[in-house]
């Protein structure tokens, strides 16, 4: 019922081996052992002599029971080897098992140990040493059941980790380690019992040594330490499973960046649970260490008192560390930021990538990693909460039709709101706020929209692109930056005179015959240009001196 495959049985043996072969072998063993031993004991109770009883028992085990065990071990050694050593390899195309040499070693050891155990049993039975005979009989049973129990434990563990409660990404990564630790513990217990049985059969009397005061103390301490460590391991695995079921997959934590700080925001529980898990791990380790020390006979009271004094001294010497930890606690209690949010703290911007006990790690949208201790944070500017309003500016010429621009922006905002890709990310449509200010060469018209946190960058790009195209289609150009220089009246008068003089020279040159045009006219033009430049320089000097005098008076 326990071993036979489903649906006729529970099918507790792993599917990696031939369940029916295991069932048939164990059924044959049970039938031969029960029927054979019961028949011999019945004959013995009816007057069969001791010599004939031992001879019949030797024949039963040597020619029937032990061969059944050896046949099972050797015929199923490849399947058992895969389970014992967590191997996923199977026979190749040529029918060879990759670990065939290993699959020859352990069956040979099992065969030798069972044979030697039964031989010792026969010797002690013939000598009449009943106590040693029982000890070697126990060793024979442990050796016989070792692969079966190990196989059963492995199969049960595989079925256990296949339950829905264990289906978390984190546990799948450490599943093999969990199975290895439990199986190693079971194997150590079986090997310890086997060693004790053989030592007892060989006359070393380990049970008597353990029953003494010192032996019982060592055994009790060892068992307490083992139970404490095992219990701590089980509690930690339960805590991790509980938290992993509340947290998303680790692969989803590294949200895709769009180049300007947009990323997926974690919930408050996803932000606090990793820190809570770290604190629980520290507390659990302290409890396990204290329990182990207590089991070893160490008085933990003075240790706690000394640790408190040392803790006070360390606290005075590391006030900055304590400040960072306490500040971080209050920031997290206030829910000032969460994992995945885009924040500005201590003069730095970035996405919150990791939160530790004393610091936070920011990932700048250009890729740089910044670590900020909580104690350095005075204010937090969170750009990823609830909604974000972004204001955009346009530089348009003075003569633009402002009402026309307003209608164009409003129309674009409505289209963006109806867009199936952009619309769900917008909370309020794009709209114009009119002229915000007047600059030297342009009117500054502002428009704004409200979007979901992290999506404002995409909406902004689309808004700029569509507004530019719509204004270009309406014949409205953007204003360019330019500088206009206004001269004084004297400078404008000199420029006019210079211009008139150049026109006069040009007309005179055109009126003269070609042979009269030449060096004299060029010399006159050069002289006139020099005179004009000197006059302009004099005027500029006087203007600069006048302005400097005014500035000096203003400073006084």
Secondary structure, DSSP 8 states (H G I E B T S, - for coil): --SS-TTTS---S-TTS-HHHHHHHHHHHHHHHHHHHHHHHHHHHTT--HHHHHHHHHHHIIIIIHHHHHHHHHHTHHHHHHHHTT------TTS--TTTTHHHHHHHHHHHHHHHHHHHHHHHHHHT-HHHHHHHHHHHHHHHHHHHHHHHHHHHHHHHHTSGGG--HHHHHHHHHHHHHHHHHHHHHHHHHHHHHHHHHTT--HHHHHHSHHHHHHHHHHHHHHHHHHHHHHHHHHHHHHHHHHS--GGGTS----SSS------HHHHHHHHHHHHHHHHHHHHHHHHHHHHTT--HHHHHHHHHHHHHHHHHHTHHHHHHHHHHHHHHHTT---TT-EEEETTEEEEEEEE-SSEEEEE-TTS-EEEEEGGG-S-EEESSSS-EEEEEEEEE-TT--HHHHHHHHHHHHHHHHH-TTTGGGEEEEEEEEEEEEE-SS-EEEEEEEEE-TT-HHHHHHHHHHHHHHHHHHTT--B----------HHHHHHHHHHHHHHHHHHHHHHHS-GGG-SHHHHHHHHHHHHHHHHHHHHHHHHHHHHHHHHHHHHH-
